């Protein structure tokens, strides 16, 4: 039986997150990694937070969901939710 379980391996590394999001502390990095999100999902969450959510929801015909929604919640409750990228 193999010990390789992809569920316990993070989708992103700390450096991946730092390359995408500026000024994050270790607690926020851990919260992001714990979601199991991909870089693409993190970028989508940042897009939702930095744009007009109503326009995005209409254009995409959906609201953020799953890991993207989790990331939006995490980022919006941090200082990053108040800053523009």
Phi, psi and omega in degrees: 000131184278145176269003181279098179247108183296341180289336181263357177265126182295144178289328180235153174264168176304317181295322176303315181294316179296330177290334183262319185241128179276154171054055176250143177268171184298325179297318179292320177301315180297317179299318180294313180299321182296340177288338184078013183290159176265169176301319180300318179294322177295316178298321178295318179298317179296321177297316178300317184287330184268350182252183176278107186301323181294317179294316179298316181298321178291314182295320183269350181059036177192163174259164175298142179218171177057226183294328178296317178296319177300314180296320177301316178298313181298312183290324182288334178273352175267174176298337181295331180295341180265345184261153171265146177275000000 
